[in-house]
Structures are given as C-alpha cells and as structure tokens.
Amino acid sequence: MAVIGATTADGHGVFDVEVPVPGARSDSATTASVSEFSHEYGPALGIAGLEVLSVVPAQDVVKVKINVKWDSSLRVRVCAAAF
C-alpha cells in the first residue's frame, strides 16, 4: 500500500526538500512531483520550469532534490509517495 505526503517550500535554483511520509523506509520505492503553489488557489500550472532531480527514501521521510527554474523564490508544493 502506498503512503503519501506533501509539503510546501520557497526557493529557486536547485535545493532539497524533505517530505514527511509516515511509513517510508530506506528500501521503499518512491515517486515525487513538484508544482507551483499558493495558499489562496492551491497547486497551479505556472510559467516557471520545475524539475524533480532526485528522490531518496529514508525512515518516515522522502528526500527530494528539485530545480525551480526562476530568478526569484517561488512557493512550490512537493508531493511524495512510498510503496
């Protein structure tokens, strides 16, 4: 059974985000996604390029390296699942 978590972060360029995923383990299979996000409207298909570069499971967390291709900080939502 999959367990899913999400978190928001602000930044630009390449940076790491830890997503709480209760039940994740270092040997879990994982996947992740990133989208622009606002508290008013939720996830948005914006104009900035967003990339998930690396996804690494750990105990109760999934570590995700993302790239926000924008010149200033953007709020993003990172979702992760462990199987």
C-alpha distance (Angstrom), angle and dihedral (degrees) to the residues before:
residue distance angle dihedral
M1 . . .
A2 3.81 . .
V3 3.79 122.8 .
I4 3.79 117.7 -156.6
G5 3.79 135.5 -160.7
A6 3.79 138.4 173.4
T7 3.78 138.2 -166.6
T8 3.79 138.2 172.8
A9 3.79 127.4 -127.0
D10 3.79 138.5 176.4
G11 3.78 122.2 -136.3
H12 3.77 149.9 91.8
G13 3.77 134.7 -128.4
V14 3.80 118.8 25.6
F15 3.80 117.9 -25.2
D16 3.80 141.9 145.7
V17 3.80 127.0 -108.3
E18 3.81 126.5 -170.8
V19 3.80 114.0 -146.3
P20 3.82 116.4 -161.1
V21 3.82 107.1 -126.3
P22 3.82 110.2 170.4
G23 3.78 110.3 -141.6
A24 3.82 96.0 22.3
R25 3.81 114.1 137.5
S26 3.78 133.6 -171.9
D27 3.82 90.1 -101.6
S28 3.84 95.1 50.2
A29 3.79 122.0 118.2
T30 3.81 108.4 -121.8
T31 3.77 144.3 -169.7
A32 3.81 132.3 -175.2
S33 3.78 142.0 -170.9
V34 3.81 135.4 -166.1
S35 3.81 130.4 -155.5
E36 3.78 137.8 167.3
F37 3.79 110.2 -95.4
S38 3.79 141.0 -166.3
H39 3.80 126.5 -176.5
E40 3.81 88.7 -133.7
Y41 3.84 99.2 50.9
G42 3.82 105.1 15.3
P43 3.81 121.5 -141.2
A44 3.80 115.2 8.3
L45 3.78 137.4 -170.4
G46 3.80 95.5 -128.9
I47 3.79 131.6 174.5
A48 3.82 98.0 -104.3
G49 3.79 118.6 100.5
L50 3.81 110.9 -117.4
E51 3.81 125.6 -170.1
V52 3.78 136.4 -176.1
L53 3.81 103.8 -144.0
S54 3.80 103.6 174.8
V55 3.81 138.0 3.3
V56 3.82 121.3 -162.1
P57 3.81 125.5 177.6
A58 3.80 122.0 -142.9
Q59 3.81 136.0 162.6
D60 3.85 106.7 -47.2
V61 3.82 92.5 -23.4
V62 3.80 139.5 77.1
K63 3.82 115.6 -147.2
V64 3.81 113.0 -146.4
K65 3.82 127.1 -171.7
I66 3.80 110.2 -154.5
N67 3.80 137.3 -179.4
V68 3.80 119.1 -144.4
K69 3.81 104.6 -165.7
W70 3.80 98.0 -153.2
D71 3.82 134.4 106.2
S72 3.81 95.1 -123.8
S73 3.79 136.4 32.2
L74 3.78 118.7 -70.5
R75 3.79 128.7 -171.3
V76 3.80 110.3 -117.2
R77 3.78 135.3 179.5
V78 3.80 117.0 -137.4
C79 3.80 117.3 -161.8
A80 3.80 123.5 -170.0
A81 3.78 136.2 -178.8
A82 3.79 131.2 -164.3
F83 3.81 123.8 -158.2
